[in-house]
């Protein structure tokens, strides 16, 4: 009787352990069955991770690496340090003479510097606007050659896309860029590769959704008012469609944020990391 009892206890113990192992295994990757929005939330929530971080970007100094590792989440920058009341305005998809020129005029009138993430084929068409951005003190970075989703490219296609864009930007501006904003913010599975290619990955924490057809200036203002905090990186677009709402609302956004005591800086100033390695 005692033997059967002990055998039964042993089998029950083994069964419980195996069940526990299966549960732990299923919970190892909480993002495996979630969509892009849930994945982004996971990325935002990873800021408190104590995992060891290794310097993958060969172009960063040790001091820059130390600064970035305090704010990066899964190798991506979503915002800057929150200790100072500073924000960075960023504009994607340009340049485009219809809207980039107007935005540059508004920034100049308000003595504000911003950061432009450039599409390579647009740089090729309008290099004078890229030069103007740099000459007027704005920072620039890559937004890929033609806005393809980078994780869907083959390794060779990815390398060639980024290389071609980087070379076109240097041809127009004389700058060897370090910053990359991936189209759609999509980086799943290629974060380490992008860093080894020499890029600092810059996404955002305030999305104005100004790309959406029918988006009104008031809707843009509302999201900025609600979500902006010290260290925020605010996403606008200066090309890729009709950006009249962005142009019309920008002066109002600037004045409202100024009235709240925010200082406007470029992304490199916000992070205290170089935008270029030349």
C-alpha positions in Angstrom: 0.0 0.0 0.0 2.8 2.4 1.0 4.7 1.6 -2.2 1.6 2.4 -4.3 1.1 5.7 -2.4 4.7 6.8 -2.8 4.6 5.9 -6.5 1.4 7.9 -6.9 2.9 11.0 -5.2 5.9 10.8 -7.4 3.8 10.6 -10.6 1.7 13.6 -9.5 4.8 15.6 -8.7 6.3 14.9 -12.1 3.0 15.8 -13.8 2.8 19.1 -12.0 6.4 20.0 -12.9 5.9 19.2 -16.5 2.7 21.3 -16.6 4.6 24.2 -14.9 7.3 24.0 -17.5 4.8 24.2 -20.3 3.2 27.3 -18.8 6.6 29.0 -18.4 7.5 28.2 -21.9 4.3 29.7 -23.3 4.9 32.9 -21.5 8.5 33.5 -22.6 7.5 35.5 -25.7 4.4 37.5 -24.8 4.6 39.3 -28.3 4.6 36.1 -30.4 0.8 36.2 -31.2 0.2 40.0 -30.9 0.0 42.5 -33.7 2.2 45.6 -34.3 0.3 47.8 -31.9 0.7 45.3 -29.0 4.3 44.8 -30.0 4.9 48.6 -29.7 3.3 48.6 -26.3 5.6 45.8 -25.2 8.6 47.9 -26.5 7.4 50.9 -24.5 7.1 48.8 -21.4 10.6 47.3 -21.6 12.3 50.4 -20.3 12.8 49.0 -16.8 14.6 45.9 -18.1 17.9 45.2 -16.4 19.2 43.0 -19.2 22.8 43.5 -20.1 23.3 45.8 -23.1 26.2 45.5 -25.5 27.6 48.3 -27.7 26.6 47.1 -31.1 27.0 50.4 -33.0 30.7 50.7 -34.0 30.3 54.5 -34.7 29.2 55.5 -31.2 31.6 56.7 -28.5 31.4 54.9 -25.2 29.9 58.0 -23.7 27.1 58.1 -26.3 26.5 54.4 -25.8 26.1 55.0 -22.0 23.6 57.8 -22.6 21.5 55.8 -25.1 21.4 52.6 -23.0 19.5 54.5 -20.3 16.6 55.4 -22.6 16.6 52.8 -25.4 13.9 50.1 -25.3 14.7 47.0 -27.3 17.5 49.0 -29.1 15.0 51.8 -30.0 14.8 55.4 -28.9 11.2 56.5 -28.3 11.9 59.6 -26.2 14.7 61.5 -24.6 15.5 62.0 -20.9 12.6 63.4 -18.9 14.7 65.5 -16.5 14.5 68.6 -18.7 11.4 70.2 -20.2 12.6 69.7 -23.8 10.9 68.3 -26.8 12.0 67.5 -30.4 9.8 68.2 -33.4 10.4 65.7 -36.2 9.2 65.5 -39.8 9.1 62.4 -42.0 8.9 61.6 -45.7 10.4 64.8 -47.2 11.7 66.8 -48.7 8.7 68.1 -50.7 8.8 71.7 -52.0 5.1 72.1 -51.4 5.3 71.7 -47.6 8.9 71.5 -46.5 9.6 75.1 -47.6 6.6 76.3 -45.6 7.6 74.4 -42.5 11.1 75.7 -42.7 9.7 79.2 -42.9 7.6 78.7 -39.8 10.6 77.2 -37.9 12.8 80.1 -38.9 10.2 82.7 -37.8 10.0 81.0 -34.4 13.7 80.4 -34.1 13.2 76.6 -33.6 15.4 73.8 -34.8 13.8 70.5 -35.8 14.8 67.1 -37.2 13.9 65.8 -40.7 13.9 62.1 -41.6 14.4 61.9 -45.3 13.3 59.6 -48.1 16.2 58.9 -50.4 14.4 59.3 -53.7 13.1 62.7 -52.5 16.6 63.8 -51.5 17.7 62.8 -55.0 14.9 65.0 -56.5 15.2 68.0 -54.2 18.8 68.1 -52.8 18.7 71.9 -52.3 16.0 71.5 -49.6 18.2 69.1 -47.7 21.1 71.5 -47.9 18.8 74.3 -46.7 17.7 72.2 -43.7 21.3 71.6 -42.7 22.3 75.2 -43.4 19.5 76.5 -41.2 20.7 74.4 -38.2 18.2 71.5 -38.4 19.3 67.8 -38.0 18.7 65.2 -40.6 18.5 61.4 -40.7 17.4 58.5 -42.9 13.8 57.3 -43.5 14.9 54.7 -46.1 15.0 55.0 -49.9 11.3 54.7 -50.7 9.4 53.9 -47.5 9.4 50.1 -47.7 8.8 48.1 -44.5 12.4 47.2 -43.6 11.8 43.9 -41.9 10.3 42.5 -45.1 13.5 43.2 -47.1 16.2 40.5 -47.6 19.4 41.3 -45.7 21.0 42.4 -49.0 18.1 44.6 -50.0 18.1 46.2 -46.5 21.8 46.9 -46.7 21.5 48.4 -50.2 18.5 50.5 -49.4 20.1 52.1 -46.4 23.5 52.5 -48.1 21.9 54.2 -51.1 19.9 56.5 -48.9 22.9 57.4 -46.8 25.0 58.2 -49.8 22.3 60.4 -51.4 22.0 62.3 -48.2 25.7 62.8 -47.9 25.8 64.0 -51.6 23.2 66.6 -50.9 24.3 67.7 -47.4 27.9 66.6 -46.8 26.7 64.8 -43.7 27.3 61.1 -42.7 24.1 60.4 -40.8 23.8 58.3 -37.7 20.0 58.5 -37.2 17.5 56.2 -38.8 13.7 56.3 -38.5 12.3 53.1 -40.0 9.2 53.5 -42.1 6.1 52.7 -39.9 8.5 52.4 -37.0 8.8 48.8 -38.0 12.0 47.0 -36.8 11.0 43.6 -35.6 13.9 41.2 -35.9 16.4 43.6 -37.4 17.1 46.0 -34.5 20.6 44.6 -33.9 21.4 44.5 -37.6 20.5 48.2 -37.9 22.7 49.1 -35.0 25.6 47.1 -36.4 25.1 49.0 -39.7 25.9 52.1 -37.6 22.5 53.6 -36.9 20.7 54.9 -33.9 17.1 53.9 -34.3 14.7 56.9 -33.6 11.0 56.4 -33.3 8.6 58.6 -31.3 6.3 58.8 -28.3 3.8 61.4 -29.7 2.1 60.5 -33.0 0.1 63.4 -34.5 -1.4 61.1 -37.1 -1.1 64.0 -39.5 -0.7 61.6 -42.4 -4.3 60.4 -42.2 -6.6 61.9 -44.8 -9.2 64.2 -43.2 -7.1 64.8 -40.1 -8.0 68.2 -38.8 -5.7 70.8 -37.2 -7.7 70.5 -33.9 -7.2 66.7 -33.8 -3.4 67.3 -34.2 -3.5 69.9 -31.4 -5.5 67.6 -29.1 -3.1 64.7 -29.3 -0.1 66.9 -28.7 -1.7 68.6 -25.7 -2.6 65.2 -24.2 0.5 63.2 -24.8 3.5 65.6 -24.8 5.8 65.4 -21.8 9.4 66.3 -21.1 11.7 64.4 -23.5 9.0 63.8 -26.1 9.8 63.1 -29.7 6.8 64.4 -31.7 6.1 62.9 -35.2 4.9 65.1 -38.1 5.2 64.6 -41.8 6.3 67.2 -44.4 5.6 65.0 -47.5 3.9 61.8 -48.7 0.5 63.5 -49.2 -1.4 66.7 -48.5 0.3 68.1 -45.4 -1.7 71.4 -45.3 -3.1 70.6 -41.9 0.4 70.1 -40.5 1.5 73.4 -42.0 -1.5 75.3 -40.7 -1.4 74.0 -37.2 2.4 74.2 -36.6 2.5 77.8 -35.4 -0.3 77.1 -32.9 1.5 73.9 -31.6 4.7 75.9 -31.1 3.0 78.7 -29.2 1.1 76.3 -27.0 4.1 74.2 -26.1 6.2 77.4 -25.5 3.5 78.7 -23.1 3.9 75.5 -21.1 7.6 76.1 -20.8 8.9 73.6 -23.3 12.1 74.2 -25.1 12.5 72.9 -28.7 15.7 71.0 -29.6 16.9 68.7 -32.3 17.0 64.9 -31.6 20.7 64.9 -31.2 20.5 67.7 -28.7 17.7 65.9 -26.8 19.7 62.7 -26.6 23.1 64.4 -26.3 24.3 62.1 -29.0 25.8 63.2 -32.4 23.6 63.2 -35.4 26.6 62.6 -37.8 29.9 60.8 -37.6 31.9 63.3 -39.8 
